[in-house]
Amino acid sequence: MQSTVDVMMVEELNQILKKHKIDYSLHTVGGCSCCGLRLRCDGQSYDNQEILSIINDYLATKWLVASFQKDDPTMLYIDSKFHR
């Protein structure tokens, strides 16, 4: 089951990435986060698993968890922790 993050959560996550000096940003897919989030490299590359850990630290406070799509490491799915 996919869950959603709102625009403010995406903005907060982008600020967290900036705070960690990670040149990546998150963007909604198809205009809403229920379709997933796209992770975009905006500069120097960084370990995707470390980025995912940072994102999941934030999402855990919202009872959500992110995972990468198996065949596209830039695509993140957001799920409720209750349905895992």
C-alpha positions as CSV (number, residue, x, y, z in Angstrom):
1,M,0.0,0.0,0.0
2,Q,1.4,3.3,-1.0
3,S,1.1,6.3,1.3
4,T,1.6,10.0,0.6
5,V,3.8,12.8,1.8
6,D,2.6,16.3,1.4
7,V,4.4,19.2,-0.2
8,M,5.7,20.6,3.1
9,M,7.2,17.2,4.0
10,V,9.0,17.1,0.6
11,E,10.3,20.6,1.4
12,E,11.4,19.6,4.8
13,L,13.2,16.5,3.4
14,N,15.0,18.7,0.9
15,Q,16.1,21.1,3.7
16,I,17.4,18.1,5.6
17,L,19.4,16.9,2.6
18,K,20.9,20.5,2.3
19,K,21.7,20.5,6.0
20,H,23.7,17.3,5.5
21,K,25.4,19.0,2.5
22,I,24.0,16.4,0.1
23,D,23.5,17.7,-3.4
24,Y,20.3,15.8,-4.1
25,S,16.6,16.9,-4.0
26,L,13.3,15.1,-3.9
27,H,10.5,15.8,-6.4
28,T,6.9,14.5,-6.6
29,V,6.1,12.3,-9.6
30,G,3.0,13.1,-11.6
31,G,2.1,16.1,-9.4
32,C,1.4,14.1,-6.3
33,S,3.5,12.0,-4.0
34,C,1.1,9.0,-4.1
35,C,2.9,8.2,-7.4
36,G,6.2,8.2,-5.6
37,L,9.1,10.6,-5.3
38,R,12.1,11.1,-7.6
39,L,15.5,11.5,-6.1
40,R,17.6,13.9,-8.3
41,C,21.3,14.5,-8.1
42,D,22.0,18.2,-8.3
43,G,25.8,18.1,-8.0
44,Q,28.2,15.7,-6.4
45,S,27.1,12.1,-6.2
46,Y,26.4,10.5,-2.8
47,D,25.6,7.0,-1.6
48,N,22.0,6.3,-2.2
49,Q,21.7,4.0,0.8
50,E,22.9,6.8,3.1
51,I,20.4,9.2,1.6
52,L,17.6,6.6,2.0
53,S,18.6,6.2,5.7
54,I,18.4,10.0,6.2
55,I,15.0,10.1,4.5
56,N,13.7,7.2,6.5
57,D,14.8,8.8,9.8
58,Y,12.5,11.7,9.0
59,L,9.7,9.5,7.7
60,A,9.7,7.3,10.8
61,T,8.4,10.2,12.8
62,K,5.3,10.1,10.4
63,W,4.9,6.3,10.5
64,L,6.1,6.1,6.9
65,V,9.0,4.3,5.2
66,A,10.7,4.9,1.8
67,S,12.2,2.2,-0.5
68,F,13.9,2.4,-3.9
69,Q,12.2,0.9,-6.9
70,K,14.1,-2.2,-7.8
71,D,14.9,-1.2,-11.4
72,D,15.2,2.6,-10.9
73,P,17.3,3.8,-8.0
74,T,16.1,7.3,-8.4
75,M,12.4,6.4,-7.8
76,L,11.2,6.2,-4.1
77,Y,8.0,4.5,-3.0
78,I,6.5,5.7,0.3
79,D,4.6,3.1,2.4
80,S,2.9,3.1,5.8
81,K,4.8,1.3,8.5
82,F,1.5,-0.3,9.5
83,H,1.2,-2.2,6.2
84,R,4.7,-3.7,6.0
